[in-house]
Amino acid sequence: MLSLGAFKLYSRRAAAIGALAIGAAVFSGAASAAPLQLFPFIMTPEQSAPPVVQSAPSEEENATAELPARLKRQIVNYPTREAPGTIIIDTPNTYLYYVLGGGHAIRYGIGVGRDGFTWSGVQSITKKAEWPDWTPPPEMIARQPYLPRHMAGGPGNPLGARAMYLGGTVYRIHGTNAPQTIGTHVSSGCIRLTNPDVSDLYSRVSVGSKVIVLPMDRRAENMLGKRG
């Protein structure tokens, strides 16, 4: 038989062993349900914030605003004594006419010189270029010194898809990468069309074609009525 002291010692050991067994079982069950995170302040890959994904611009965002009906390329009645193939710039009304003959012309919407930069006269096309380079003339750089001294041709070039150079002047009929400016007085004297329109005109004219630029202070009808 165990003495009273030995019995008490045995009981204490048995109780301690039982408590350890119960604790281990509880810890094991909890661990299987949700593993213990030793460093809760460190985010695991699964817990990290998802990367920000930038969606591609929609077609609507890239779409060019449609021109008003009056500025769209169209064949119109246009009686004139100028020969077919002549280009007439109606500066005040922001139109370019390509004379077809028989009382008709193709009318294009254009952007023209801003206040103080319009001009008039008769010139001829001396050079044609596709996706032309742009070298701003010294007088333009003097006014706007931030301009590049040279820019290679391409979609980002202000001259657009085509250019037709007018005589020995610094002026051109050219395309634009800013079609929203068609119908406005915005340039330093050049005549701009949308890229599709300037490409169409470019295909019709040749070096030597006559270009008549009408002044701002007189309407085209008055000028043409006096031509013979």
Summary of the structure (lengths in Angstrom):
residues: 228
radius of gyration: 39.7
end to end distance: 145.1
largest distance: 145.1
contacts: 580
relative contact order: 0.17
helix: 27%
strand: 23%
